[in-house]
Every structure is written in structure tokens, then in C-alpha cells.
Amino acid sequence: MNVRDLGLDGVKEIVPARYGDARGYFSETYNHKRFVDAGIELDWIQDNHSFSAEKHVLRGLHFQTPPFAQDKLVRVVTGAVFDVAVDIRKGSPNFGRWTGVTLTAEAGNQILVPKGFAHGFLTLTPDVHVIYKVTAPYAPDNDRSIRYDDADIGIEWPLDGAVPQLSQKDEQAGSLQDTDTGFVYQG
């Protein structure tokens, strides 16, 4: 397993080893001991599966406020996405900064998005299946969204001039500056 820091506190790209032959491949997408050995010790309590039928579906930027904040381990099992994490911890030297990575089924890479970061992704192909682990259950009263196109964040989504498909919740999302995230940078 290879782990690469993506430049913001705790946001990492994880690439599990694959063992292949003429039939295909085998990969351990999660191994508790290997993650702990890499300094990632989290208590995963739920797996989620998201399907997007078309290219340019944009989901996010999502997060849950404390006490239901979630760490996320995200991977693509069919297709490809551009996946983004945004630091939403008030007082952080990286507040409002983002990092992104392309996740593909072919590469088998994953992104670790810690608590205190908003998460979103844009589908780069049709028929995309995204699977992710979380450390807290879904809590509707703590569920929040920030606009994907917030000018203060300035995410460079690879839309190539296309208009993204958004949920009603994401269309109505506010800016980061106008959102009480519930997170404060602890240093």
C-alpha cells in the first residue's frame, strides 16, 4: 500500500497493492493493520455506495457537523471522478484551501478525507460507482453543503465548459464564509 500526502492536514491518497494475472487482479482495499502501520487508525462504522449515471454529475461539497462529523475513505469501483477535499476548520492556516485527485477504477486509488474537511466529486465518465467508508452514521440534522463553485475556494473542476448536474440541495448550498461548519482548528 502506498500513501501520499495531498498537501492538507490528513488528506491522503492511498493506493492499495494489486496482484494480477491473466484472469484479472486481487486487491485488499482496506486492511486495518496496514492502515494503522501507515498512521491511519480510524473506526469505520458504515459503508456507502453512490451511483451516477452520467458524466459531469457533481456531488458536494458535503460534510456533517460535530458530533456526527465523518472521516471518509473514498474509492471508485466503476468509472472515474475528480475528488476534492476542502479545509473548513475556522482558524486553520489552510481554511478554504482545497486539494483534489482523480480516482479511477483502473488505478484503484482512494482518498482519505478527515473530519473538518468538506468533500465532493465530479464524475468524469458515465456509469460511475463510488464506495466510501465513514466513521459516523448519517445524521440529517448535521448534514451540510457548501457551493461547489464558491469563488473564495476556487476549485478548478474539470468541466471543460459543461454545466454540472447538481442535486437540489447542492444548488441551494451557501458559501463557506456563510456556513457555520462547527469545526475549529486545534493547531
N, C-alpha and C positions, 0 to 999 in steps of 0.2 A: 504494500500500500504506500503510495506517495502522497504527501500532504504539502500543500503550497499555501503560504500566507498571501491573501489578496490585498493587503495593504491597510485594512481597517481592523481594529481590535477584535480578534477572534473569528473573523470571516475567513474561511479557508476553502480551497479546492481540494477535494480528496479523490484520488484515482486508485481504486482497488485493483489488485493484480488480476489478470485474466489468464487462464490456462486453456489453450485451444488446440484443436486438431481438425481434421477434415470434416468432422461432424458439426463443429461449432466451438463453443467455449464454455467454461465454468468460471464463476467469479463469486467470491464472498463479498457482498455489498456492504455488510456490516458484521464485524467481529468485535465483541466487547473488549477482549484483551488487547487486540491490535489498536483499537481506538484509545484505550487507557494508556498503552505504551507510547502513543503519539501525543499524550497530554489532553485527550478529549474524553472526559468522564461525565456523561450525561445519562439521565434516567428516561429513556424513551418509553412513552406510555400509549401512543396511538400512531397508527399508520393511515395516511390519506392517499387517495387516488383521484387525480384530476384528468379529465379528457377534454381536449379542444379539437373540434372537427376541422377547423380551417386555419390557414396561415394568417398571421397578424392579429390573433386573439391576444389581448393584453390583460393580465390579471395582476392587480396590485395598484398601488403599494399597500400591503396589508400588514397588520400586527395586532396583537392583543395586549391590553394594558395589564399591569400587575393587579392582583396576584395570579392572573392566568396568562402571564407572559410565556411565550413559547420560543425555545430553541428549535430550529428546523434543520433537517438533513434531507436535501432535495436531490432527486435524480430523474433522468428521463429514460423510459423504457421503450418508447417508440417515438421517432422524430427528433426534433431539436428545438431548443429555446435559448433566448438570451436572458439570463437570470441576473437579478440585481439585488443588492443589499444597500440600505441607506442608514447611516448613523442618525438615530433620533433621540439620543441621550442629551438632554439640556445640559449645557456647560461643557460638553465634550469638545476638545480641540478639533475634532473631526465632524462636529454637528452639521448635518446637511450634506456631508460628502457621501458619494456613492462609489461602489465598485461593481463590476459585472464580469460574467464569464459565460461563454457559450457551453451549454450542456447538451450532449448528444447521446443517443442510444449507442451509436457506434463507438464512441470514446469511452463510455461507461463512467464518466466523471460525475462528481457530486459537488454540491456547495453546502457548507455549514454556515447557517445564518443564526447568530446568537441572539438572545434576548437583548432588547434595546436597539434593534435594527428592524426597519420595515423591509418587506420582501415583495418582489414582483417578478413576473416573467412575461416575455413576448414570444409567441410561437413563431418559429422560422420555417416550419413545414406544416402541411396539413396532417391530420390524424396523429396528434401528439398526446402521449400518455405520460404524466408526471406522477411520481410516487414520492411521498415525503413522510418522514418520521417527525413527531413533535413531542415535547416534554410536558405539555399541559393539554387538557381537553379543550375542545371548542367551547367558548363562553360568549354567547351572542351579546351580552351586555358589555363585554370588554373588547369586542371586535371593532377595529378602526381601519380607516383608509386615508391615504394621502394621495393627492393628484399625481398621476404618472408624469404629467408634463409641467410640474411645478418649476417655474423659471429659476427660483433660488437654489434648487437642487441641480437642475440642468442635465438630466440623464440623456445620454446620446443613444436613444433607441434605434436599432437598425430597421427603420420602417421604409426606407427607400421611397419616400413620398406617399406611402399608403396611409390611410386613416385606420387606426386600430379599432378592433371590436371590443367594446367595454361592457361590463355589467352596469345596471342602473346605479348600483352602489358606488362603483368606481367613477361613473360620470358625475356623480354628485359630491365626490370627495373634495375636501378643502386643502389648502396649502399646509405645508409643515409649520410655518410660522403661526398659523391659526389653529393648530391642533395641539391639544393637551395630551402629550404622549404618555405621561405618567412615569417617564424614565429620567433619571438624573445621573450624570456622570459621576462615578465614585473615585476616579483617579487611578 
